[in-house]
Amino acid sequence: LISIMITKTLNKNLKQTVTGFRGDILHFISNPSETDRVEDSYKFFKDGLLIIEDGKVKDLDFYEKLSNVYSDAKIIDYSDQLIVPGLIDAHIHFPQLEMIASYGNQLLDWLNQYTFPTEGKYSDYEYSKNKAKIFIDEMINHGTTSAAVYATVSPNSVNALFSEALDRNMRIISGKVMMDRNAPEYLLDTPEESYIQSKELIEKWHNKGRLLYAVTPRFAVSSTEKQLQVASRLMDEYPTVYMQTHLAENKEECEFVGELFPRSKTYLDVYESLGLVRDKSIFGHSIYLSDDNFKLLGEKGSSIAFCPTSNLFLGSGLFDLQSANKHKVKVGFGTDVGGGRSMSLLKTMQEGYSVTQLQKVFNSDYKKSNPLSAFEAFYLATLGSAKALNIENNVGSFRIGNEADFIVLDPTKPSELSQKGLDSSKLEELLFSLSILGNQETIKHVYIMGKQHK
């Protein structure tokens, strides 16, 4: 009798860990730009059922096929809503949320006038802690469940951000910014300080929960050769950590790097010569690159964070997505707040479309410039960014065993979308409308490891 009671209790507890989510379900399995037929790049289940067990994806198929298999599971019904993997931001600045929408002339002026003074506040832990909560709240409200995040030069900013992300059980990549020149004194460290502080932070946070560490030299303008060597040393000593930095974002910046590193042939060559172009290297922007540069990044397995909202706002330039795809460079979307005007990756899709359309103006053969498709946009914000961050075996799709980060999109919000009367029977049209008109209001629910956060 006791044995039977224990068995029933175990079965009851097991059933309680399994939850099904019914709705129209979409996820990508490959890059749409690399398939002969776009239909081969994704799986779509009109009236599907996503089964989650203990925070992981257990099963996925059409509702009519799985409903009897999981008859004891709790089913949450999102019929007529679109369920997709949580959005992934490949490039965003934690301290810059409070200075979003600051008037910008060009990148370097903007950094000196707004960014650096703001980042100076984050040396205070309590200030950073309060702002980290707001930052994470806003990420979730906008449907972002994972991100590669820049903190500031102060370890306090990193500790505050990671602490808050750990509390929400989020997969976040971040690190202390390294800068030893061309910034205000209160933001400068030294190569030795950046090594010691980064090392302590790596050992404290890397692989704690779902957290990952990124060695983070801001860019070649603000790091000496010695400090970039330190960054490379850290990557040698901790082979599983990341490296994130900025690359070729702005013409003035590129010219300045040429003056600072006269022996280097190109901006990318600065990083390559110091051993920083690797398979876990994430380069923000990467607008002014040659074909050989794209080829090198593809060969090394490095990634690019495509940040169209920021690039248009600061007048930086137009990223060449087609060249990146040609050389099979991993690319993900970045909001780049606060250069970016919104934490919404749906709005980033909109600006990505604008950038690829504008490429026609500057391409001698405009017919070869193809605008970003709706499928490519959603790929870049999910599986594309996951691959760019080397976390595709954890998130970015509904592959069985993946961590269950996902969002529910309301195709009737905002009101402009409701006027179109779209549904998933016209999938491409629905996705395009969501990518152009979607915003925070479109994000109806957010789940992290199977638990609802919005």
FIVODO-234127 format. One line per 2 residues: number of its first residue (from 1); their letters; for each residue y, x, z of N, C-alpha, C. Coordinates in steps of 0.2 Angstrom, whole numbers, m for minus. Layout:
<nodes>
NUM) A) Y,X,Z,Y,X,Z,Y,X,Z  ...
</nodes>
This chain:
<nodes>
1) LI) m6,4,0,0,0,0,6,4,0  6,9,4,12,14,5,13,18,m2
3) SI) 7,20,m5,8,23,m12,11,19,m17  9,12,m17,12,7,m22,19,6,m21
5) MI) 21,6,m14,28,5,m13,32,11,m15  30,17,m14,33,23,m16,34,23,m24
7) TK) 28,22,m27,29,21,m35,34,17,m37  34,11,m34,39,6,m36,46,8,m35
9) TL) 47,11,m29,54,14,m28,56,19,m33  51,24,m35,52,29,m39,54,26,m46
11) NK) 50,21,m48,51,18,m55,58,14,m55  60,11,m49,66,8,m49,72,13,m49
13) NL) 71,19,m46,77,24,m46,77,27,m53  71,28,m57,71,30,m63,75,26,m68
15) KQ) 74,19,m67,77,14,m72,85,14,m71  87,15,m65,94,15,m63,97,21,m66
17) TV) 94,27,m68,97,32,m71,98,32,m79  95,26,m82,95,25,m89,100,20,m90
19) TG) 105,21,m95,109,16,m97,110,16,m104  111,10,m107,111,10,m114,118,7,m116
21) FR) 121,10,m121,128,8,m124,127,5,m131  129,m1,m132,128,m4,m138,135,m5,m142
23) GD) 134,m3,m148,141,m4,m152,139,0,m159  144,0,m163,144,4,m169,145,11,m167
25) IL) 140,16,m169,139,22,m166,140,27,m172  144,32,m172,145,37,m177,145,44,m174
27) HF) 141,49,m177,142,56,m175,140,60,m181  142,66,m181,141,71,m187,136,76,m185
29) IS) 132,78,m191,127,83,m190,128,89,m194  133,89,m198,136,94,m202,143,93,m205
31) NP) 145,98,m208,152,98,m210,152,94,m217  156,89,m217,156,85,m224,159,89,m230
33) SE) 163,94,m229,165,98,m234,159,103,m237  154,103,m234,148,108,m236,142,104,m238
35) TD) 143,97,m239,137,93,m241,139,91,m248  134,90,m252,134,87,m259,136,80,m258
37) RV) 133,76,m254,135,69,m252,137,68,m245  143,66,m244,146,65,m238,142,61,m233
39) ED) 138,57,m236,133,53,m231,128,57,m228  127,63,m230,122,68,m227,125,71,m221
41) SY) 131,71,m220,134,74,m215,135,71,m208  133,64,m208,134,60,m202,128,55,m202
43) KF) 128,52,m196,123,47,m195,127,41,m192  126,35,m195,130,29,m192,125,24,m191
45) FK) 126,21,m185,122,15,m183,126,9,m182  126,5,m187,130,m2,m186,126,m6,m181
47) DG) 129,m8,m176,125,m11,m170,119,m6,m168  122,0,m165,117,5,m163,116,4,m155
49) LL) 112,8,m152,111,9,m145,110,16,m143  115,18,m139,115,25,m137,112,25,m130
51) II) 106,29,m128,103,29,m122,105,35,m118  107,34,m112,110,40,m108,105,40,m102
53) ED) 103,46,m100,99,47,m94,101,53,m90  103,52,m84,106,58,m80,111,62,m84
55) GK) 116,59,m87,121,62,m90,120,65,m97  114,64,m99,112,67,m106,110,62,m111
57) VK) 111,64,m117,108,59,m122,101,59,m123  98,53,m122,90,53,m122,88,50,m128
59) DL) 92,45,m131,89,42,m137,95,39,m141  94,38,m148,99,34,m152,96,31,m158
61) DF) 97,25,m159,95,22,m165,98,15,m165  96,11,m170,99,4,m171,96,0,m165
63) YE) 101,m5,m162,99,m9,m157,92,m12,m157  91,m15,m163,85,m19,m164,79,m15,m163
65) KL) 79,m8,m164,74,m4,m164,72,m1,m157  78,m1,m153,77,2,m146,78,m3,m140
67) SN) 80,m9,m142,81,m14,m136,75,m15,m132  69,m16,m136,63,m17,m132,60,m11,m129
69) VY) 61,m5,m132,59,1,m129,62,2,m122  69,0,m121,72,1,m115,74,m5,m112
71) SD) 70,m10,m112,71,m17,m109,73,m17,m102  71,m12,m98,73,m11,m91,80,m8,m90
73) AK) 83,m5,m95,89,m1,m94,95,m6,m94  100,m4,m90,106,m7,m90,110,m6,m97
75) II) 112,m12,m100,115,m11,m107,122,m13,m106  127,m9,m108,134,m10,m108,136,m12,m116
77) DY) 138,m17,m117,140,m20,m123,147,m19,m126  147,m14,m131,153,m13,m134,153,m15,m142
79) SD) 150,m20,m143,149,m23,m150,156,m24,m153  156,m22,m159,162,m22,m163,167,m16,m161
81) QL) 165,m12,m157,169,m6,m155,165,0,m158  169,5,m159,166,12,m162,165,17,m157
83) IV) 159,19,m156,157,24,m151,156,31,m155  160,36,m153,160,43,m156,159,48,m150
85) PG) 157,54,m151,157,59,m146,164,60,m144  165,62,m138,172,64,m135,175,69,m139
87) LI) 182,68,m140,186,73,m144,187,79,m141  187,85,m145,187,92,m142,193,95,m145
89) DA) 197,98,m140,204,101,m142,202,109,m142  203,112,m148,202,119,m148,207,123,m146
91) HI) 213,120,m145,219,125,m143,224,120,m140  226,121,m134,231,118,m130,233,122,m124
93) HF) 240,121,m122,243,125,m117,244,120,m111  240,122,m105,241,118,m99,248,117,m97
95) PQ) 252,123,m96,258,122,m93,264,119,m97  262,118,m104,267,116,m109,268,108,m109
97) LE) 264,105,m106,264,97,m106,271,95,m104  274,98,m99,280,96,m96,286,98,m100
99) MI) 285,102,m105,291,104,m110,289,102,m117  285,97,m118,283,94,m124,290,91,m127
101) AS) 290,91,m134,296,89,m137,303,92,m136  302,99,m135,308,103,m134,311,105,m141
103) YG) 317,104,m142,320,106,m149,318,113,m150  315,114,m156,313,121,m158,316,123,m165
105) NQ) 319,129,m165,321,132,m171,315,136,m174  313,141,m171,307,145,m174,303,147,m167
107) LL) 297,149,m169,292,150,m163,295,155,m158  297,161,m160,299,166,m155,305,163,m151
109) DW) 310,160,m154,316,157,m150,313,152,m145  309,148,m148,306,142,m144,303,145,m138
111) LN) 299,150,m138,295,153,m133,300,156,m127  305,159,m130,310,162,m125,314,157,m121
113) QY) 316,151,m125,321,146,m122,317,141,m118  311,139,m120,308,134,m116,301,136,m113
115) TF) 297,139,m117,290,141,m114,290,145,m108  293,151,m109,292,156,m104,295,154,m97
117) PT) 301,151,m97,304,148,m91,299,143,m87  296,139,m92,292,133,m89,286,137,m86
119) EG) 283,141,m89,277,145,m87,278,149,m80  284,151,m79,285,154,m73,284,150,m67
121) KY) 285,144,m68,284,139,m62,277,139,m59  272,141,m63,265,140,m62,262,146,m58
123) SD) 266,151,m55,264,156,m50,263,152,m44  266,146,m43,265,143,m36,258,138,m37
125) YE) 253,139,m33,247,136,m33,248,128,m32  252,126,m27,252,119,m26,256,115,m32
127) YS) 261,119,m35,264,116,m41,259,116,m47  255,121,m48,250,121,m53,245,116,m52
129) KN) 243,115,m46,237,110,m44,240,103,m46  246,101,m44,249,95,m46,249,93,m53
131) KA) 251,99,m57,252,98,m64,245,98,m67  240,101,m64,233,101,m67,230,94,m67
133) KI) 231,91,m62,229,84,m61,232,79,m67  239,80,m68,242,76,m73,239,78,m80
135) FI) 238,84,m81,236,87,m87,229,84,m89  225,85,m84,218,82,m85,218,75,m86
137) DE) 222,71,m82,223,64,m83,225,62,m90  229,66,m93,232,64,m99,227,66,m105
139) MI) 223,71,m104,218,73,m109,213,67,m109  211,65,m103,206,59,m103,209,53,m106
141) NH) 215,51,m105,218,45,m107,218,46,m115  219,52,m118,219,52,m125,212,53,m128
143) GT) 207,53,m124,200,53,m127,197,60,m128  201,65,m125,199,72,m125,194,74,m119
145) TS) 188,76,m121,183,77,m115,182,85,m114  183,89,m119,182,96,m119,188,99,m122
147) AA) 190,106,m120,195,109,m123,195,116,m122  198,120,m126,200,127,m125,207,127,m123
149) VY) 209,130,m117,215,129,m114,218,135,m112  225,136,m113,228,142,m111,231,140,m104
151) AT) 231,144,m99,234,144,m93,240,148,m93  242,151,m88,248,156,m88,246,163,m86
153) VS) 250,167,m85,248,174,m83,246,174,m76  248,169,m72,246,169,m65,239,166,m64
155) PN) 235,170,m60,228,167,m58,229,160,m55  234,159,m51,235,152,m48,234,146,m53
157) SV) 237,147,m59,237,142,m64,229,141,m66  226,146,m67,219,146,m69,214,143,m63
159) NA) 215,145,m57,212,142,m52,213,134,m51  219,132,m52,221,125,m51,218,121,m57
161) LF) 218,124,m63,215,120,m69,208,119,m68  204,125,m67,197,125,m66,195,120,m60
163) SE) 199,121,m55,197,117,m49,197,109,m51  202,107,m54,203,100,m56,198,98,m62
165) AL) 196,103,m66,191,101,m71,184,101,m68  183,105,m63,177,105,m60,176,98,m56
167) DR) 181,96,m53,180,89,m50,179,84,m55  181,84,m61,179,79,m66,173,80,m70
169) NM) 170,86,m68,164,88,m72,165,89,m79  170,92,m81,172,93,m88,170,100,m91
171) RI) 169,100,m97,167,106,m101,174,109,m103  177,114,m100,183,117,m101,183,124,m102
173) IS) 186,127,m107,186,134,m108,193,136,m106  194,141,m102,201,143,m101,201,150,m98
175) GK) 207,153,m97,208,160,m94,215,161,m93  216,167,m89,223,169,m87,226,173,m94
177) VM) 232,171,m95,236,174,m101,237,181,m99  236,186,m104,238,193,m103,244,194,m107
179) MD) 249,197,m104,256,199,m107,259,205,m103  260,210,m107,263,216,m104,269,219,m107
181) RN) 272,214,m112,278,216,m115,281,210,m119  287,211,m121,291,206,m124,291,199,m121
183) AP) 291,198,m115,292,192,m111,296,194,m105  299,189,m101,302,190,m95,298,194,m90
185) EY) 302,197,m86,298,202,m81,294,197,m76  296,191,m75,292,187,m70,285,185,m73
187) LL) 284,186,m80,278,184,m83,274,190,m85  276,196,m84,272,202,m86,267,204,m81
189) DT) 262,206,m84,257,210,m80,256,217,m83  251,220,m81,250,227,m83,243,227,m86
191) PE) 241,231,m90,233,231,m92,229,232,m86  231,236,m81,226,236,m76,226,230,m72
193) ES) 232,226,m71,232,220,m67,228,215,m71  229,214,m77,226,209,m81,218,210,m81
195) YI) 216,216,m81,209,218,m81,206,216,m74  209,218,m68,206,216,m62,207,208,m61
197) QS) 212,205,m62,213,198,m61,208,194,m66  207,196,m72,203,192,m76,196,193,m74
199) KE) 194,199,m72,187,200,m70,185,196,m64  190,195,m59,189,191,m53,188,184,m55
201) LI) 192,182,m60,192,175,m62,186,173,m66  183,178,m70,177,177,m73,171,176,m68
203) EK) 171,181,m63,166,180,m59,166,174,m54  172,171,m53,173,165,m49,171,159,m53
205) WH) 173,159,m60,173,152,m63,168,152,m69  166,157,m72,162,157,m79,155,154,m77
207) NK) 154,149,m81,147,145,m80,147,142,m73  152,141,m70,152,136,m64,152,129,m66
209) GR) 147,125,m65,147,118,m67,147,119,m75  152,116,m78,152,116,m85,158,120,m88
211) LL) 161,124,m83,167,128,m85,165,135,m88  169,137,m93,168,143,m97,175,147,m97
213) YA) 174,154,m97,180,158,m96,182,161,m103  188,161,m105,191,165,m111,196,170,m109
215) VT) 194,176,m111,199,182,m110,205,180,m115  211,180,m112,217,177,m116,223,181,m117
217) PR) 223,186,m121,229,189,m123,233,184,m127  239,183,m125,243,178,m129,243,179,m136
219) FA) 246,185,m138,246,187,m145,248,194,m145  248,197,m151,249,204,m152,256,206,m150
221) VS) 261,201,m151,268,202,m149,269,204,m142  265,201,m138,266,201,m130,261,206,m127
223) ST) 256,209,m131,251,213,m128,252,220,m131  252,225,m127,251,232,m130,244,234,m132
225) EK) 244,239,m136,237,241,m138,232,242,m132  235,245,m127,231,246,m121,228,240,m118
227) QL) 233,235,m118,230,229,m115,225,225,m119  226,225,m126,221,223,m130,214,226,m130
229) QV) 215,233,m128,208,237,m127,205,234,m121  209,232,m116,206,230,m110,203,223,m111
231) AS) 206,219,m115,203,212,m117,196,214,m120  196,219,m125,189,220,m128,184,223,m123
233) RL) 187,227,m118,182,229,m113,179,224,m109  183,219,m107,181,213,m103,175,209,m107
235) MD) 176,209,m114,171,205,m118,165,209,m118  165,216,m118,159,220,m118,156,219,m111
237) EY) 159,219,m106,156,219,m99,153,212,m98  156,207,m101,154,200,m100,153,197,m107
239) PT) 147,198,m110,146,196,m117,146,188,m118  146,184,m113,145,177,m114,152,174,m113
241) VY) 157,178,m112,164,175,m111,167,174,m118  173,170,m119,176,169,m125,182,174,m125
243) MQ) 186,174,m131,192,177,m132,196,172,m136  202,170,m133,207,166,m137,214,169,m138
245) TH) 217,169,m143,223,171,m144,226,168,m150  233,170,m152,236,167,m158,236,172,m163
247) LA) 236,169,m170,236,174,m175,240,171,m181  245,175,m184,248,173,m190,251,166,m190
249) EN) 254,164,m185,257,157,m184,264,156,m188  268,162,m188,275,161,m190,276,167,m194
251) KE) 281,167,m199,282,173,m203,286,178,m199  291,176,m195,294,181,m191,290,184,m186
253) EC) 285,181,m183,280,184,m179,276,189,m182  274,187,m189,270,192,m193,273,198,m194
255) EF) 280,198,m196,284,204,m197,285,208,m191  286,205,m185,286,208,m179,280,212,m177
257) VG) 274,209,m178,268,212,m177,267,218,m181  269,218,m188,269,224,m192,273,229,m189
259) EL) 279,228,m186,283,233,m183,280,236,m177  276,232,m173,273,234,m167,267,238,m168
261) FP) 263,237,m173,257,240,m175,257,242,m182  261,248,m184,262,250,m191,256,253,m194
263) RS) 251,255,m190,245,257,m193,240,252,m196  242,246,m193,237,240,m195,239,237,m202
265) KT) 235,236,m207,236,233,m213,239,226,m213  235,222,m208,237,215,m208,237,213,m200
267) YL) 240,207,m199,240,205,m192,232,205,m189  228,202,m193,221,202,m191,218,208,m190
269) DV) 220,213,m194,217,220,m193,219,223,m186  225,221,m183,226,223,m176,220,221,m171
271) YE) 218,215,m172,213,212,m167,206,216,m169  205,216,m176,199,219,m178,198,226,m176
273) SL) 203,230,m177,203,237,m175,201,238,m168  203,233,m164,202,234,m156,196,230,m154
275) GL) 192,228,m159,186,225,m157,186,218,m154  191,214,m156,192,207,m154,190,202,m159
277) VR) 188,204,m164,186,199,m169,178,198,m169  176,193,m165,169,192,m163,167,185,m164
279) DK) 160,183,m163,158,176,m164,160,172,m158  163,174,m153,166,169,m148,174,170,m148
281) SI) 177,173,m153,184,173,m154,187,167,m157  192,164,m154,196,158,m156,203,160,m158
283) FG) 205,160,m164,211,162,m166,215,155,m168  221,154,m164,225,149,m165,229,149,m171
285) HS) 230,144,m175,235,144,m181,232,147,m187  233,154,m188,230,157,m193,232,155,m200
287) IY) 239,154,m201,242,151,m207,243,157,m212  245,163,m210,247,168,m215,241,173,m216
289) LS) 236,171,m219,230,175,m219,228,176,m227  226,182,m228,224,183,m235,216,181,m236
291) DD) 214,180,m242,207,178,m244,202,183,m240  204,190,m240,200,194,m236,200,193,m229
293) NF) 205,191,m226,205,189,m219,201,183,m218  201,178,m222,196,172,m221,189,175,m221
295) KL) 188,179,m226,181,182,m227,179,185,m221  183,189,m218,181,193,m212,179,189,m206
297) LG) 184,184,m205,182,179,m200,176,175,m201  174,173,m207,168,170,m208,162,175,m207
299) EK) 163,181,m209,157,186,m208,156,187,m201  161,187,m197,161,189,m190,159,183,m186
301) GS) 159,177,m189,158,171,m185,163,169,m180  169,171,m181,175,169,m177,178,162,m179
303) SI) 182,159,m175,184,153,m176,192,152,m177  194,147,m180,201,145,m181,202,138,m178
305) AF) 208,138,m174,210,132,m171,216,129,m176  215,124,m180,220,121,m184,224,116,m180
307) CP) 231,118,m180,235,115,m176,241,112,m180  240,107,m184,245,104,m189,251,101,m186
309) TS) 250,98,m180,256,94,m177,261,100,m175  259,105,m172,263,110,m170,266,114,m175
311) NL) 262,115,m181,264,119,m186,270,116,m190  269,109,m190,275,105,m194,281,105,m189
313) FL) 280,104,m183,286,103,m178,290,109,m178  287,115,m177,290,121,m177,292,125,m184
315) GS) 290,121,m189,291,124,m196,288,130,m197  282,131,m194,278,137,m195,275,138,m202
317) GL) 272,133,m205,269,134,m211,263,129,m212  259,130,m217,254,125,m219,247,129,m219
319) FD) 242,127,m214,236,130,m214,232,129,m220  228,134,m223,224,133,m229,217,131,m227
321) LQ) 216,125,m226,209,123,m224,204,124,m229  206,124,m235,201,125,m241,198,132,m241
323) SA) 203,137,m240,201,144,m240,196,145,m234  198,142,m228,193,143,m222,186,140,m224
325) NK) 186,134,m227,180,131,m229,176,135,m234  180,138,m239,177,142,m244,173,148,m241
327) HK) 175,151,m236,172,157,m232,168,155,m226  167,148,m226,163,146,m220,165,148,m213
329) VK) 172,148,m212,175,149,m206,174,143,m201  172,144,m195,172,138,m191,179,136,m189
331) VG) 180,130,m190,187,127,m189,187,121,m184  191,120,m180,192,114,m175,199,112,m175
333) FG) 200,106,m173,207,104,m172,210,106,m165  216,108,m165,220,109,m159,226,105,m159
335) TD) 228,102,m153,234,99,m152,240,104,m151  239,109,m148,244,115,m147,250,112,m143
337) VG) 248,107,m138,254,105,m134,256,111,m130  263,113,m129,268,109,m131,272,110,m138
339) GG) 269,114,m142,272,114,m149,270,108,m152  264,106,m151,261,99,m153,265,94,m150
341) RS) 266,88,m153,270,83,m150,266,78,m146  260,79,m146,255,74,m143,249,77,m141
343) MS) 246,74,m135,239,77,m134,234,73,m137  236,68,m142,231,64,m146,228,68,m152
345) LL) 221,69,m152,218,71,m157,218,66,m163  219,60,m162,220,55,m167,226,57,m171
347) KT) 232,58,m167,238,60,m171,237,67,m174  233,71,m171,232,78,m175,229,77,m181
349) MQ) 224,72,m182,221,70,m188,226,68,m193  231,64,m191,236,61,m195,240,67,m198
351) EG) 242,72,m194,246,78,m196,242,82,m201  235,83,m199,231,87,m203,231,84,m210
353) YS) 231,78,m211,231,74,m218,237,76,m221  243,76,m217,250,78,m220,250,85,m223
355) VT) 247,90,m219,247,97,m220,243,98,m227  237,95,m227,233,96,m233,236,92,m239
357) QL) 240,87,m238,243,84,m244,249,88,m246  253,91,m242,258,96,m243,256,102,m247
359) QK) 250,104,m246,248,110,m249,248,109,m257  248,103,m259,249,102,m267,256,105,m269
361) VF) 261,105,m265,267,107,m267,268,114,m268  264,118,m264,264,125,m265,258,128,m268
363) NS) 254,124,m271,248,127,m274,250,127,m282  249,132,m285,250,133,m292,246,128,m296
365) DY) 240,126,m294,236,121,m297,235,116,m292  240,111,m292,240,106,m287,233,102,m287
367) KK) 230,101,m293,224,97,m293,218,100,m289  219,106,m287,213,109,m283,214,108,m276
369) SN) 220,105,m274,221,104,m267,219,97,m265  214,97,m261,212,90,m259,214,88,m252
371) PL) 217,82,m251,219,80,m244,213,79,m240  214,80,m233,209,79,m228,206,72,m228
373) SA) 199,72,m229,196,65,m229,195,63,m222  194,56,m221,193,53,m215,187,56,m211
375) FE) 182,57,m215,176,60,m212,177,67,m210  181,71,m214,182,78,m212,186,78,m205
377) AF) 191,73,m205,196,73,m199,192,72,m193  187,67,m193,183,65,m187,178,71,m185
379) YL) 176,74,m191,171,80,m190,175,86,m186  181,87,m188,185,93,m185,186,91,m178
381) AT) 187,85,m176,189,83,m169,183,83,m165  177,83,m167,171,82,m163,166,88,m165
383) LG) 162,88,m169,157,93,m170,160,99,m173  165,99,m177,169,105,m179,172,109,m174
385) SA) 175,105,m169,178,109,m164,173,112,m159  167,108,m158,162,110,m154,159,117,m157
387) KA) 158,117,m163,156,123,m167,161,129,m166  167,127,m167,172,132,m166,172,135,m159
389) LN) 170,131,m154,170,134,m147,163,136,m145  159,136,m150,152,138,m148,148,134,m143
391) IE) 150,127,m143,147,123,m138,144,117,m141  142,118,m147,139,112,m151,132,110,m149
393) NN) 129,115,m145,122,113,m142,123,110,m135  129,108,m133,131,104,m127,134,98,m129
395) VG) 139,98,m133,144,92,m134,145,92,m142  149,87,m144,151,86,m151,147,82,m155
397) SF) 141,80,m153,137,75,m157,132,72,m152  129,67,m154,124,64,m150,117,66,m151
399) RI) 116,73,m152,110,76,m153,106,75,m146  100,74,m146,96,72,m141,96,78,m136
401) GN) 98,77,m130,98,82,m125,105,84,m123  110,83,m128,117,84,m127,120,81,m121
403) EA) 125,84,m118,129,81,m113,132,75,m115  132,69,m111,135,63,m114,142,62,m113
405) DF) 146,65,m117,153,64,m117,155,60,m123  157,54,m122,159,50,m128,165,45,m126
407) IV) 167,42,m132,173,38,m131,172,31,m135  175,26,m133,175,20,m136,181,18,m139
409) LD) 181,17,m146,188,16,m150,188,9,m151  194,6,m150,196,m1,m152,199,m1,m159
411) PT) 196,m4,m164,199,m4,m170,204,m9,m171  206,m13,m166,212,m17,m167,218,m15,m163
413) KP) 218,m9,m160,223,m6,m157,225,1,m160  232,2,m161,238,m2,m159,238,m8,m164
415) SE) 243,m12,m163,244,m18,m167,244,m18,m174  246,m12,m177,246,m11,m184,239,m11,m187
417) LS) 234,m8,m183,227,m8,m185,224,m16,m185  227,m20,m181,224,m26,m180,226,m30,m187
419) QK) 232,m29,m189,234,m32,m195,229,m31,m201  226,m25,m201,222,m23,m207,215,m27,m207
421) GL) 213,m29,m201,207,m33,m200,201,m29,m203  200,m23,m201,195,m18,m203,189,m19,m198
423) DS) 183,m17,m201,177,m17,m197,173,m11,m200  167,m9,m196,164,m4,m198,160,m5,m205
425) SK) 160,m11,m208,156,m12,m214,160,m8,m219  166,m6,m218,170,m2,m223,171,5,m219
427) LE) 166,9,m218,167,14,m213,173,19,m215  173,22,m221,178,27,m223,185,24,m222
429) EL) 186,18,m224,192,14,m223,194,14,m216  189,12,m212,191,11,m205,193,18,m202
431) LF) 189,23,m203,190,30,m200,197,32,m203  199,31,m209,205,34,m211,211,30,m208
433) SL) 210,23,m207,215,20,m203,216,22,m196  210,23,m193,211,26,m186,214,32,m186
435) SI) 213,37,m191,215,43,m191,223,44,m192  225,38,m195,232,38,m197,236,34,m192
437) LG) 233,29,m190,237,24,m185,235,24,m178  229,28,m177,227,28,m170,231,32,m165
439) NQ) 231,30,m159,234,33,m154,231,32,m147  234,33,m141,231,33,m135,229,26,m134
441) ET) 232,21,m136,230,14,m135,223,12,m139  221,16,m144,215,15,m147,209,17,m143
443) IK) 210,22,m138,205,25,m134,204,20,m128  199,15,m129,197,10,m125,194,13,m118
445) HV) 189,17,m119,185,19,m114,183,27,m115  182,31,m109,180,38,m110,175,39,m105
447) YI) 170,42,m107,164,44,m103,163,51,m103  162,54,m97,160,61,m96,154,62,m93
449) MG) 149,65,m96,142,65,m93,139,59,m91  141,54,m95,138,47,m94,142,43,m89
451) KQ) 147,46,m86,151,42,m81,158,40,m84  160,34,m82,166,31,m85,172,34,m82
453) HK) 177,37,m86,183,40,m83,189,36,m85  188,31,m90,194,27,m92,191,20,m94
</nodes>
